[in-house]
Amino acid sequence: MCDSDRFVDTYGENIVQAHVHSMGLHNRTLAHGREVMAMEGGCLCTLYPHYCRQRKWKHGMVILHHNKSLGACFPEQVPIMNGRFFYGGKLWEAKGVTT
């Protein structure tokens, strides 16, 4: 479970949370059948800043796909591991990046 799971459990709403530096996903089907989700997208900064200890920070991002006909957004979590991520059928890689 991600830290945002309390939002889903308390309010029964969807959330994509940024600026938490961690990655997580929590799904719930409510009593009346409505599906809700909380997602944390990671960060694109250093994992080892000088001003604090690393906790559970992970590199990653969330891409929101908007579908006009449904009037809805669908999030896609993209984890970045060792400077690499897979998106859109292609492997992307950062050169010379330190964590």
Backbone as XML, in Angstrom:
<?xml version="1.0"?>
<chain id="A" units="angstrom">
  <residue number="1" name="MET">
    <atom name="N" x="0.836" y="-1.190" z="0.000"/>
    <atom name="CA" x="0.000" y="0.000" z="0.000"/>
    <atom name="C" x="0.871" y="1.241" z="0.000"/>
  </residue>
  <residue number="2" name="CYS">
    <atom name="N" x="0.355" y="2.294" z="-0.600"/>
    <atom name="CA" x="1.075" y="3.553" z="-0.611"/>
    <atom name="C" x="0.551" y="4.460" z="0.497"/>
  </residue>
  <residue number="3" name="ASP">
    <atom name="N" x="1.280" y="5.534" z="0.752"/>
    <atom name="CA" x="0.870" y="6.458" z="1.807"/>
    <atom name="C" x="-0.470" y="7.120" z="1.498"/>
  </residue>
  <residue number="4" name="SER">
    <atom name="N" x="-0.835" y="7.212" z="0.234"/>
    <atom name="CA" x="-2.085" y="7.854" z="-0.157"/>
    <atom name="C" x="-3.304" y="6.969" z="0.061"/>
  </residue>
  <residue number="5" name="ASP">
    <atom name="N" x="-3.107" y="5.741" z="0.515"/>
    <atom name="CA" x="-4.242" y="4.837" z="0.706"/>
    <atom name="C" x="-5.239" y="5.375" z="1.718"/>
  </residue>
  <residue number="6" name="ARG">
    <atom name="N" x="-4.764" y="6.168" z="2.687"/>
    <atom name="CA" x="-5.688" y="6.754" z="3.664"/>
    <atom name="C" x="-6.682" y="7.693" z="2.983"/>
  </residue>
  <residue number="7" name="PHE">
    <atom name="N" x="-6.264" y="8.398" z="1.940"/>
    <atom name="CA" x="-7.160" y="9.289" z="1.212"/>
    <atom name="C" x="-8.282" y="8.485" z="0.559"/>
  </residue>
  <residue number="8" name="VAL">
    <atom name="N" x="-7.922" y="7.388" z="-0.099"/>
    <atom name="CA" x="-8.918" y="6.529" z="-0.744"/>
    <atom name="C" x="-9.869" y="5.949" z="0.299"/>
  </residue>
  <residue number="9" name="ASP">
    <atom name="N" x="-9.312" y="5.432" z="1.390"/>
    <atom name="CA" x="-10.139" y="4.797" z="2.418"/>
    <atom name="C" x="-11.036" y="5.807" z="3.136"/>
  </residue>
  <residue number="10" name="THR">
    <atom name="N" x="-10.532" y="7.016" z="3.355"/>
    <atom name="CA" x="-11.296" y="8.026" z="4.097"/>
    <atom name="C" x="-12.341" y="8.712" z="3.234"/>
  </residue>
  <residue number="11" name="TYR">
    <atom name="N" x="-11.965" y="9.115" z="2.010"/>
    <atom name="CA" x="-12.852" y="9.936" z="1.180"/>
    <atom name="C" x="-13.467" y="9.202" z="-0.003"/>
  </residue>
  <residue number="12" name="GLY">
    <atom name="N" x="-12.944" y="8.034" z="-0.357"/>
    <atom name="CA" x="-13.496" y="7.281" z="-1.479"/>
    <atom name="C" x="-13.315" y="7.985" z="-2.806"/>
  </residue>
  <residue number="13" name="GLU">
    <atom name="N" x="-12.186" y="8.670" z="-2.988"/>
    <atom name="CA" x="-11.896" y="9.403" z="-4.222"/>
    <atom name="C" x="-10.561" y="8.958" z="-4.803"/>
  </residue>
  <residue number="14" name="ASN">
    <atom name="N" x="-10.373" y="9.197" z="-6.086"/>
    <atom name="CA" x="-9.117" y="8.906" z="-6.764"/>
    <atom name="C" x="-8.109" y="10.012" z="-6.487"/>
  </residue>
  <residue number="15" name="ILE">
    <atom name="N" x="-6.831" y="9.639" z="-6.451"/>
    <atom name="CA" x="-5.778" y="10.626" z="-6.254"/>
    <atom name="C" x="-4.494" y="10.154" z="-6.940"/>
  </residue>
  <residue number="16" name="VAL">
    <atom name="N" x="-3.819" y="11.094" z="-7.584"/>
    <atom name="CA" x="-2.446" y="10.906" z="-8.025"/>
    <atom name="C" x="-1.652" y="11.937" z="-7.244"/>
  </residue>
  <residue number="17" name="GLN">
    <atom name="N" x="-0.771" y="11.464" z="-6.391"/>
    <atom name="CA" x="-0.066" y="12.364" z="-5.492"/>
    <atom name="C" x="1.375" y="12.554" z="-5.956"/>
  </residue>
  <residue number="18" name="ALA">
    <atom name="N" x="1.771" y="13.816" z="-6.016"/>
    <atom name="CA" x="3.132" y="14.161" z="-6.418"/>
    <atom name="C" x="3.901" y="14.697" z="-5.223"/>
  </residue>
  <residue number="19" name="HIS">
    <atom name="N" x="5.168" y="14.862" z="-5.415"/>
    <atom name="CA" x="6.081" y="15.462" z="-4.435"/>
    <atom name="C" x="6.150" y="14.661" z="-3.137"/>
  </residue>
  <residue number="20" name="VAL">
    <atom name="N" x="5.969" y="13.365" z="-3.215"/>
    <atom name="CA" x="6.138" y="12.512" z="-2.041"/>
    <atom name="C" x="7.398" y="11.654" z="-2.167"/>
  </residue>
  <residue number="21" name="HIS">
    <atom name="N" x="8.003" y="11.638" z="-3.334"/>
    <atom name="CA" x="9.269" y="10.965" z="-3.611"/>
    <atom name="C" x="9.221" y="9.442" z="-3.535"/>
  </residue>
  <residue number="22" name="SER">
    <atom name="N" x="8.088" y="8.874" z="-3.224"/>
    <atom name="CA" x="7.978" y="7.417" z="-3.172"/>
    <atom name="C" x="7.031" y="6.956" z="-4.276"/>
  </residue>
  <residue number="23" name="MET">
    <atom name="N" x="7.000" y="5.654" z="-4.510"/>
    <atom name="CA" x="6.082" y="5.099" z="-5.501"/>
    <atom name="C" x="5.163" y="4.120" z="-4.806"/>
  </residue>
  <residue number="24" name="GLY">
    <atom name="N" x="3.909" y="4.169" z="-5.166"/>
    <atom name="CA" x="2.961" y="3.241" z="-4.588"/>
    <atom name="C" x="1.645" y="3.275" z="-5.336"/>
  </residue>
  <residue number="25" name="LEU">
    <atom name="N" x="0.858" y="2.238" z="-5.151"/>
    <atom name="CA" x="-0.446" y="2.127" z="-5.793"/>
    <atom name="C" x="-1.377" y="1.392" z="-4.840"/>
  </residue>
  <residue number="26" name="HIS">
    <atom name="N" x="-2.570" y="1.932" z="-4.676"/>
    <atom name="CA" x="-3.568" y="1.331" z="-3.795"/>
    <atom name="C" x="-4.914" y="1.378" z="-4.505"/>
  </residue>
  <residue number="27" name="ASN">
    <atom name="N" x="-5.526" y="0.225" z="-4.710"/>
    <atom name="CA" x="-6.840" y="0.123" z="-5.355"/>
    <atom name="C" x="-7.872" y="-0.347" z="-4.348"/>
  </residue>
  <residue number="28" name="ARG">
    <atom name="N" x="-9.090" y="0.121" z="-4.524"/>
    <atom name="CA" x="-10.174" y="-0.302" z="-3.642"/>
    <atom name="C" x="-11.471" y="-0.291" z="-4.448"/>
  </residue>
  <residue number="29" name="THR">
    <atom name="N" x="-12.296" y="-1.305" z="-4.270"/>
    <atom name="CA" x="-13.651" y="-1.305" z="-4.813"/>
    <atom name="C" x="-14.582" y="-1.010" z="-3.652"/>
  </residue>
  <residue number="30" name="LEU">
    <atom name="N" x="-15.323" y="0.081" z="-3.785"/>
    <atom name="CA" x="-16.224" y="0.496" z="-2.718"/>
    <atom name="C" x="-17.457" y="-0.400" z="-2.679"/>
  </residue>
  <residue number="31" name="ALA">
    <atom name="N" x="-18.231" y="-0.301" z="-1.606"/>
    <atom name="CA" x="-19.380" y="-1.185" z="-1.388"/>
    <atom name="C" x="-20.369" y="-1.160" z="-2.554"/>
  </residue>
  <residue number="32" name="HIS">
    <atom name="N" x="-20.558" y="0.001" z="-3.192"/>
    <atom name="CA" x="-21.523" y="0.092" z="-4.291"/>
    <atom name="C" x="-20.888" y="-0.205" z="-5.653"/>
  </residue>
  <residue number="33" name="GLY">
    <atom name="N" x="-19.644" y="-0.736" z="-5.673"/>
    <atom name="CA" x="-19.010" y="-1.188" z="-6.906"/>
    <atom name="C" x="-18.116" y="-0.176" z="-7.594"/>
  </residue>
  <residue number="34" name="ARG">
    <atom name="N" x="-18.043" y="1.051" z="-7.112"/>
    <atom name="CA" x="-17.180" y="2.072" z="-7.724"/>
    <atom name="C" x="-15.721" y="1.774" z="-7.385"/>
  </residue>
  <residue number="35" name="GLU">
    <atom name="N" x="-14.869" y="1.806" z="-8.408"/>
    <atom name="CA" x="-13.449" y="1.558" z="-8.208"/>
    <atom name="C" x="-12.724" y="2.883" z="-8.008"/>
  </residue>
  <residue number="36" name="VAL">
    <atom name="N" x="-11.868" y="2.947" z="-6.985"/>
    <atom name="CA" x="-11.059" y="4.133" z="-6.725"/>
    <atom name="C" x="-9.606" y="3.693" z="-6.551"/>
  </residue>
  <residue number="37" name="MET">
    <atom name="N" x="-8.688" y="4.671" z="-6.726"/>
    <atom name="CA" x="-7.278" y="4.354" z="-6.737"/>
    <atom name="C" x="-6.469" y="5.533" z="-6.219"/>
  </residue>
  <residue number="38" name="ALA">
    <atom name="N" x="-5.380" y="5.235" z="-5.529"/>
    <atom name="CA" x="-4.399" y="6.236" z="-5.126"/>
    <atom name="C" x="-3.053" y="5.827" z="-5.701"/>
  </residue>
  <residue number="39" name="MET">
    <atom name="N" x="-2.328" y="6.785" z="-6.266"/>
    <atom name="CA" x="-1.047" y="6.499" z="-6.886"/>
    <atom name="C" x="-0.039" y="7.567" z="-6.492"/>
  </residue>
  <residue number="40" name="GLU">
    <atom name="N" x="1.174" y="7.129" z="-6.167"/>
    <atom name="CA" x="2.298" y="8.026" z="-5.919"/>
    <atom name="C" x="3.310" y="7.800" z="-7.022"/>
  </residue>
  <residue number="41" name="GLY">
    <atom name="N" x="3.844" y="8.895" z="-7.553"/>
    <atom name="CA" x="4.628" y="8.806" z="-8.774"/>
    <atom name="C" x="6.127" y="8.822" z="-8.673"/>
  </residue>
  <residue number="42" name="GLY">
    <atom name="N" x="6.696" y="8.859" z="-7.487"/>
    <atom name="CA" x="8.152" y="8.879" z="-7.393"/>
    <atom name="C" x="8.708" y="10.282" z="-7.577"/>
  </residue>
  <residue number="43" name="CYS">
    <atom name="N" x="9.998" y="10.355" z="-7.867"/>
    <atom name="CA" x="10.654" y="11.654" z="-8.031"/>
    <atom name="C" x="11.678" y="11.579" z="-9.154"/>
  </residue>
  <residue number="44" name="LEU">
    <atom name="N" x="12.156" y="12.753" z="-9.568"/>
    <atom name="CA" x="13.179" y="12.844" z="-10.605"/>
    <atom name="C" x="14.439" y="13.520" z="-10.061"/>
  </residue>
  <residue number="45" name="CYS">
    <atom name="N" x="14.517" y="13.669" z="-8.755"/>
    <atom name="CA" x="15.660" y="14.328" z="-8.117"/>
    <atom name="C" x="16.634" y="13.290" z="-7.569"/>
  </residue>
  <residue number="46" name="THR">
    <atom name="N" x="17.683" y="13.759" z="-6.939"/>
    <atom name="CA" x="18.622" y="12.840" z="-6.306"/>
    <atom name="C" x="17.931" y="12.071" z="-5.182"/>
  </residue>
  <residue number="47" name="LEU">
    <atom name="N" x="18.323" y="10.831" z="-5.028"/>
    <atom name="CA" x="17.761" y="10.004" z="-3.964"/>
    <atom name="C" x="18.495" y="10.192" z="-2.642"/>
  </residue>
  <residue number="48" name="TYR">
    <atom name="N" x="19.617" y="10.875" z="-2.688"/>
    <atom name="CA" x="20.457" y="11.038" z="-1.502"/>
    <atom name="C" x="20.802" y="12.510" z="-1.273"/>
  </residue>
  <residue number="49" name="PRO">
    <atom name="N" x="19.811" y="13.345" z="-0.960"/>
    <atom name="CA" x="20.104" y="14.761" z="-0.716"/>
    <atom name="C" x="20.908" y="14.946" z="0.574"/>
  </residue>
  <residue number="50" name="HIS">
    <atom name="N" x="21.692" y="16.008" z="0.629"/>
    <atom name="CA" x="22.539" y="16.249" z="1.797"/>
    <atom name="C" x="21.747" y="16.643" z="3.046"/>
  </residue>
  <residue number="51" name="TYR">
    <atom name="N" x="20.498" y="17.077" z="2.860"/>
    <atom name="CA" x="19.733" y="17.638" z="3.980"/>
    <atom name="C" x="18.864" y="16.632" z="4.730"/>
  </residue>
  <residue number="52" name="CYS">
    <atom name="N" x="18.819" y="15.375" z="4.290"/>
    <atom name="CA" x="18.025" y="14.385" z="5.035"/>
    <atom name="C" x="18.489" y="12.973" z="4.687"/>
  </residue>
  <residue number="53" name="ARG">
    <atom name="N" x="18.082" y="12.048" z="5.517"/>
    <atom name="CA" x="18.361" y="10.647" z="5.252"/>
    <atom name="C" x="17.390" y="10.127" z="4.200"/>
  </residue>
  <residue number="54" name="GLN">
    <atom name="N" x="17.848" y="9.209" z="3.382"/>
    <atom name="CA" x="16.950" y="8.598" z="2.409"/>
    <atom name="C" x="15.973" y="7.707" z="3.160"/>
  </residue>
  <residue number="55" name="ARG">
    <atom name="N" x="14.753" y="7.788" z="2.763"/>
    <atom name="CA" x="13.738" y="6.918" z="3.348"/>
    <atom name="C" x="13.344" y="5.865" z="2.321"/>
  </residue>
  <residue number="56" name="LYS">
    <atom name="N" x="12.236" y="6.060" z="1.662"/>
    <atom name="CA" x="11.817" y="5.091" z="0.641"/>
    <atom name="C" x="11.673" y="5.773" z="-0.717"/>
  </residue>
  <residue number="57" name="TRP">
    <atom name="N" x="12.534" y="6.741" z="-0.974"/>
    <atom name="CA" x="12.468" y="7.468" z="-2.237"/>
    <atom name="C" x="12.801" y="6.548" z="-3.407"/>
  </residue>
  <residue number="58" name="LYS">
    <atom name="N" x="12.077" y="6.748" z="-4.503"/>
    <atom name="CA" x="12.289" y="5.975" z="-5.727"/>
    <atom name="C" x="12.143" y="6.909" z="-6.931"/>
  </residue>
  <residue number="59" name="HIS">
    <atom name="N" x="12.966" y="6.681" z="-7.934"/>
    <atom name="CA" x="12.823" y="7.439" z="-9.176"/>
    <atom name="C" x="11.616" y="6.904" z="-9.952"/>
  </residue>
  <residue number="60" name="GLY">
    <atom name="N" x="10.831" y="7.823" z="-10.485"/>
    <atom name="CA" x="9.686" y="7.427" z="-11.277"/>
    <atom name="C" x="8.833" y="8.624" z="-11.640"/>
  </residue>
  <residue number="61" name="MET">
    <atom name="N" x="7.787" y="8.367" z="-12.419"/>
    <atom name="CA" x="6.858" y="9.415" z="-12.833"/>
    <atom name="C" x="5.511" y="8.778" z="-13.158"/>
  </residue>
  <residue number="62" name="VAL">
    <atom name="N" x="4.512" y="9.629" z="-13.300"/>
    <atom name="CA" x="3.179" y="9.193" z="-13.698"/>
    <atom name="C" x="2.796" y="9.936" z="-14.964"/>
  </residue>
  <residue number="63" name="ILE">
    <atom name="N" x="2.355" y="9.200" z="-15.958"/>
    <atom name="CA" x="1.844" y="9.773" z="-17.207"/>
    <atom name="C" x="0.328" y="9.667" z="-17.148"/>
  </residue>
  <residue number="64" name="LEU">
    <atom name="N" x="-0.364" y="10.795" z="-17.352"/>
    <atom name="CA" x="-1.831" y="10.781" z="-17.378"/>
    <atom name="C" x="-2.312" y="10.758" z="-18.824"/>
  </residue>
  <residue number="65" name="HIS">
    <atom name="N" x="-3.108" y="9.767" z="-19.160"/>
    <atom name="CA" x="-3.695" y="9.636" z="-20.493"/>
    <atom name="C" x="-5.154" y="10.078" z="-20.399"/>
  </residue>
  <residue number="66" name="HIS">
    <atom name="N" x="-5.490" y="11.149" z="-21.112"/>
    <atom name="CA" x="-6.859" y="11.670" z="-21.066"/>
    <atom name="C" x="-7.665" y="11.106" z="-22.230"/>
  </residue>
  <residue number="67" name="ASN">
    <atom name="N" x="-8.827" y="10.561" z="-21.930"/>
    <atom name="CA" x="-9.733" y="10.039" z="-22.950"/>
    <atom name="C" x="-10.943" y="10.962" z="-23.001"/>
  </residue>
  <residue number="68" name="LYS">
    <atom name="N" x="-11.028" y="11.769" z="-24.081"/>
    <atom name="CA" x="-12.117" y="12.755" z="-24.196"/>
    <atom name="C" x="-13.491" y="12.099" z="-24.258"/>
  </residue>
  <residue number="69" name="SER">
    <atom name="N" x="-13.600" y="10.994" z="-24.993"/>
    <atom name="CA" x="-14.922" y="10.377" z="-25.157"/>
    <atom name="C" x="-15.461" y="9.829" z="-23.832"/>
  </residue>
  <residue number="70" name="LEU">
    <atom name="N" x="-14.586" y="9.378" z="-22.963"/>
    <atom name="CA" x="-15.024" y="8.885" z="-21.656"/>
    <atom name="C" x="-15.007" y="9.982" z="-20.596"/>
  </residue>
  <residue number="71" name="GLY">
    <atom name="N" x="-14.346" y="11.082" z="-20.905"/>
    <atom name="CA" x="-14.224" y="12.156" z="-19.922"/>
    <atom name="C" x="-13.444" y="11.714" z="-18.704"/>
  </residue>
  <residue number="72" name="ALA">
    <atom name="N" x="-12.382" y="10.940" z="-18.938"/>
    <atom name="CA" x="-11.619" y="10.383" z="-17.823"/>
    <atom name="C" x="-10.130" y="10.386" z="-18.131"/>
  </residue>
  <residue number="73" name="CYS">
    <atom name="N" x="-9.344" y="10.399" z="-17.074"/>
    <atom name="CA" x="-7.898" y="10.254" z="-17.174"/>
    <atom name="C" x="-7.506" y="8.883" z="-16.638"/>
  </residue>
  <residue number="74" name="PHE">
    <atom name="N" x="-6.542" y="8.285" z="-17.288"/>
    <atom name="CA" x="-6.030" y="7.003" z="-16.861"/>
    <atom name="C" x="-4.538" y="7.159" z="-16.580"/>
  </residue>
  <residue number="75" name="PRO">
    <atom name="N" x="-4.121" y="6.947" z="-15.331"/>
    <atom name="CA" x="-2.706" y="7.122" z="-14.987"/>
    <atom name="C" x="-1.876" y="5.887" z="-15.314"/>
  </residue>
  <residue number="76" name="GLU">
    <atom name="N" x="-0.642" y="6.138" z="-15.687"/>
    <atom name="CA" x="0.311" y="5.054" z="-15.943"/>
    <atom name="C" x="1.567" y="5.332" z="-15.130"/>
  </residue>
  <residue number="77" name="GLN">
    <atom name="N" x="1.904" y="4.440" z="-14.242"/>
    <atom name="CA" x="3.086" y="4.588" z="-13.413"/>
    <atom name="C" x="4.310" y="4.116" z="-14.202"/>
  </residue>
  <residue number="78" name="VAL">
    <atom name="N" x="5.370" y="4.924" z="-14.182"/>
    <atom name="CA" x="6.597" y="4.590" z="-14.912"/>
    <atom name="C" x="7.769" y="4.588" z="-13.926"/>
  </residue>
  <residue number="79" name="PRO">
    <atom name="N" x="8.160" y="3.428" z="-13.436"/>
    <atom name="CA" x="9.316" y="3.376" z="-12.543"/>
    <atom name="C" x="10.608" y="3.560" z="-13.330"/>
  </residue>
  <residue number="80" name="ILE">
    <atom name="N" x="11.565" y="4.252" z="-12.726"/>
    <atom name="CA" x="12.882" y="4.448" z="-13.323"/>
    <atom name="C" x="13.874" y="3.684" z="-12.462"/>
  </residue>
  <residue number="81" name="MET">
    <atom name="N" x="14.588" y="2.749" z="-13.081"/>
    <atom name="CA" x="15.521" y="1.910" z="-12.335"/>
    <atom name="C" x="16.903" y="2.009" z="-12.969"/>
  </residue>
  <residue number="82" name="ASN">
    <atom name="N" x="17.876" y="2.437" z="-12.162"/>
    <atom name="CA" x="19.254" y="2.600" z="-12.637"/>
    <atom name="C" x="19.335" y="3.502" z="-13.864"/>
  </residue>
  <residue number="83" name="GLY">
    <atom name="N" x="18.532" y="4.569" z="-13.867"/>
    <atom name="CA" x="18.555" y="5.532" z="-14.966"/>
    <atom name="C" x="17.839" y="5.078" z="-16.222"/>
  </residue>
  <residue number="84" name="ARG">
    <atom name="N" x="17.079" y="3.986" z="-16.139"/>
    <atom name="CA" x="16.378" y="3.452" z="-17.319"/>
    <atom name="C" x="14.897" y="3.274" z="-17.022"/>
  </residue>
  <residue number="85" name="PHE">
    <atom name="N" x="14.089" y="3.514" z="-18.058"/>
    <atom name="CA" x="12.665" y="3.215" z="-17.954"/>
    <atom name="C" x="12.133" y="2.823" z="-19.315"/>
  </residue>
  <residue number="86" name="PHE">
    <atom name="N" x="11.044" y="2.079" z="-19.296"/>
    <atom name="CA" x="10.401" y="1.601" z="-20.512"/>
    <atom name="C" x="9.084" y="2.341" z="-20.668"/>
  </residue>
  <residue number="87" name="TYR">
    <atom name="N" x="8.914" y="3.023" z="-21.799"/>
    <atom name="CA" x="7.671" y="3.752" z="-22.049"/>
    <atom name="C" x="7.417" y="3.831" z="-23.550"/>
  </residue>
  <residue number="88" name="GLY">
    <atom name="N" x="6.165" y="3.637" z="-23.944"/>
    <atom name="CA" x="5.789" y="3.747" z="-25.345"/>
    <atom name="C" x="6.490" y="2.748" z="-26.242"/>
  </residue>
  <residue number="89" name="GLY">
    <atom name="N" x="6.768" y="1.575" z="-25.714"/>
    <atom name="CA" x="7.424" y="0.539" z="-26.509"/>
    <atom name="C" x="8.911" y="0.760" z="-26.703"/>
  </residue>
  <residue number="90" name="LYS">
    <atom name="N" x="9.502" y="1.686" z="-25.943"/>
    <atom name="CA" x="10.910" y="2.018" z="-26.125"/>
    <atom name="C" x="11.610" y="2.088" z="-24.769"/>
  </residue>
  <residue number="91" name="LEU">
    <atom name="N" x="12.856" y="1.614" z="-24.723"/>
    <atom name="CA" x="13.688" y="1.735" z="-23.542"/>
    <atom name="C" x="14.390" y="3.086" z="-23.579"/>
  </residue>
  <residue number="92" name="TRP">
    <atom name="N" x="14.218" y="3.878" z="-22.530"/>
    <atom name="CA" x="14.856" y="5.181" z="-22.402"/>
    <atom name="C" x="15.959" y="5.062" z="-21.362"/>
  </residue>
  <residue number="93" name="GLU">
    <atom name="N" x="17.054" y="5.791" z="-21.590"/>
    <atom name="CA" x="18.188" y="5.693" z="-20.675"/>
    <atom name="C" x="18.850" y="7.041" z="-20.514"/>
  </residue>
  <residue number="94" name="ALA">
    <atom name="N" x="19.152" y="7.397" z="-19.271"/>
    <atom name="CA" x="19.876" y="8.634" z="-18.974"/>
    <atom name="C" x="21.372" y="8.304" z="-18.938"/>
  </residue>
  <residue number="95" name="LYS">
    <atom name="N" x="22.166" y="9.107" z="-19.607"/>
    <atom name="CA" x="23.619" y="8.915" z="-19.621"/>
    <atom name="C" x="24.262" y="9.800" z="-18.573"/>
  </residue>
  <residue number="96" name="GLY">
    <atom name="N" x="25.146" y="9.245" z="-17.774"/>
    <atom name="CA" x="25.926" y="10.021" z="-16.825"/>
    <atom name="C" x="25.143" y="10.621" z="-15.683"/>
  </residue>
  <residue number="97" name="VAL">
    <atom name="N" x="24.044" y="10.000" z="-15.307"/>
    <atom name="CA" x="23.212" y="10.517" z="-14.221"/>
    <atom name="C" x="23.593" y="9.800" z="-12.934"/>
  </residue>
  <residue number="98" name="THR">
    <atom name="N" x="23.741" y="10.569" z="-11.865"/>
    <atom name="CA" x="23.995" y="9.959" z="-10.564"/>
    <atom name="C" x="22.741" y="10.085" z="-9.718"/>
  </residue>
  <residue number="99" name="THR">
    <atom name="N" x="22.540" y="9.132" z="-8.845"/>
    <atom name="CA" x="21.356" y="9.163" z="-7.990"/>
    <atom name="C" x="21.678" y="9.885" z="-6.728"/>
  </residue>
</chain>
